[in-house]
Amino acid sequence: MDIKNIANISPEERLLETHVIEIDGMTCDQCVRVIDEALRGVDGVKEVQVDRANSRATVTYDSSKTNIPALHDTLLRHGYRPTTFAIPTR
């Protein structure tokens, strides 16, 4: 982020992080729907893009409300296993 532009960013946007989470067990369109709904149900999640072909989800969230361990726990509760640490996107 360009430090000069931070004044133009809302306080909420300053706290947003985007990470890619690799997910084991995603095999069908129903899996995509379950994962999408589960992650969107976490307080603070702003955007979710689930990619079945590459077995991953890209999640944008408010880091003051949730974090990667909470997102991983949500996936585990819904029967899916995060396979690697989340990768931040830039």
C-alpha positions in Angstrom: 0.0 0.0 0.0 1.3 3.4 -0.9 1.6 5.3 2.4 0.7 8.6 0.7 -2.7 7.3 -0.2 -3.7 5.9 3.3 -5.5 9.2 4.1 -7.9 8.4 1.2 -8.7 4.9 2.5 -11.6 4.5 4.9 -10.8 3.1 8.4 -12.6 -0.1 7.5 -10.6 -0.7 4.3 -7.3 -0.2 6.3 -8.2 -3.4 8.2 -9.1 -5.6 5.3 -6.8 -8.5 4.4 -7.1 -11.0 1.6 -5.7 -14.5 1.8 -5.9 -17.6 -0.3 -6.8 -20.8 1.7 -6.1 -24.1 0.1 -8.9 -26.6 0.9 -8.8 -30.4 0.9 -12.0 -32.3 0.1 -13.7 -29.9 -2.2 -15.0 -32.1 -5.0 -18.3 -30.8 -6.3 -20.5 -27.7 -6.8 -22.3 -28.4 -3.6 -18.9 -28.2 -1.8 -18.4 -24.8 -3.4 -21.7 -23.6 -2.1 -21.2 -25.0 1.4 -17.7 -23.4 1.7 -18.9 -20.1 0.3 -21.8 -19.9 2.7 -19.8 -21.0 5.7 -17.0 -18.4 5.1 -19.5 -15.6 4.3 -21.2 -16.5 7.6 -18.1 -15.5 9.6 -18.5 -12.0 11.1 -16.1 -9.7 9.3 -15.8 -11.6 6.0 -16.4 -9.2 3.2 -15.8 -11.3 0.1 -15.3 -15.0 -0.8 -14.3 -16.5 -4.1 -14.2 -20.3 -4.2 -12.2 -22.0 -6.9 -13.0 -25.7 -7.1 -10.6 -26.5 -9.9 -7.6 -25.3 -7.8 -9.1 -26.3 -4.4 -8.9 -22.9 -2.8 -10.8 -20.0 -1.5 -9.8 -16.4 -1.6 -11.2 -14.5 1.4 -11.2 -10.8 2.1 -12.0 -10.0 5.7 -11.8 -7.4 8.4 -8.8 -8.3 10.5 -10.3 -6.6 13.6 -13.3 -9.0 13.5 -11.8 -12.4 12.4 -8.6 -14.1 11.5 -7.2 -17.1 9.6 -7.5 -19.6 12.5 -11.2 -18.7 12.8 -11.7 -19.2 9.1 -9.8 -22.5 9.3 -12.1 -23.6 12.2 -15.2 -22.7 10.2 -14.0 -24.9 7.3 -13.2 -27.8 9.7 -16.7 -27.5 11.3 -18.2 -27.9 7.8 -16.2 -31.0 6.9 -13.3 -29.4 4.9 -9.7 -29.3 5.8 -7.4 -26.3 5.1 -4.3 -28.0 3.7 -1.7 -25.2 4.0 -1.3 -21.9 5.8 -3.3 -19.1 4.2 -1.3 -17.1 1.7 -1.7 -13.3 1.7 -2.4 -11.7 -1.6 -0.9 -8.4 -2.6 
